[in-house]
Amino acid sequence: MKFSKRHVAKTITWRILGTLDTFLLSWLISNDMSVGLKMGAFELVTKMVLYYVHERVWFRSTIKSSNKRHILKTFSWRGVGTLDTIILGWIITGSPFVGLKIGGAEVVTKMLLYFGHEKLWYRIDYGLDRRRKRKQLEKLNNSRKS
């Protein structure tokens, strides 16, 4: 798999948002701050690896429509992320039901956060040298026509 500075940057920014969300939900649901801290710490590792792989797979996608693409990516990532959260919650608390509660709550919060994160990154050219050059050429051509 080829290294991509864009995908690393997206992974880091998403993980910051995701970790804060996981910490807060885990703490609130379990009524134990240490559960929130453990969930956040373990997910820093598991989710960064899973997210980077997810980004690389989706980068090869041929889906051009941004809304359709963002929605499909949101659902596919949430499936992977929720399963990881449920398993970690179960392992950390010893209760499959607490894991399910945390994972269930995250379905809503994380999908909203992820969709917004994707929409923001879609507008950012960081790491997309070809797109940036194409935009510069279009701008130059438009200024010549004026």
C-alpha positions, 0 to 999 in steps of 0.5 A: 500500500502506497503512503499518502500524506492526505490519508494520514492527515485525514486519519489524524483529524478524524481520530481526534474527533472520534476519540473525543466522542468515544471517550465522552460516550463511554464515560457517560454510558458506563458511569466510569471515567476510566472506561472512557479513558481506556476506550479512547486509548485503545481506539487511538491505535485500532481505529487509526489503522482501520481508518487508514486502510479504509481511506486507501480502499475508498481512494480507488473507488470510481464513484464520482458523485460527492454526496453518494460517495460521502454517504456510502463511505460514512456507512461503510466506515461506521460499520467497521468502526462500530464493530471495533467499538463493540468488541473493545467495549466488551473486552474493557468492561467485561459486559457485551451489553455495555459494548453494545450500548457504546457502539449503538450510541456511536452509530448516531454521533459518529455518522454525523461527525464523519459526514461533516469531516468528509464534506470538509476534506472534500473541499481541501486540496491537501495531498492532491497535487493533480487536483490543485494543478488542474484548478490552477490551469482552469483559473489561468484559462478563465483569466485569459478568456476574460 
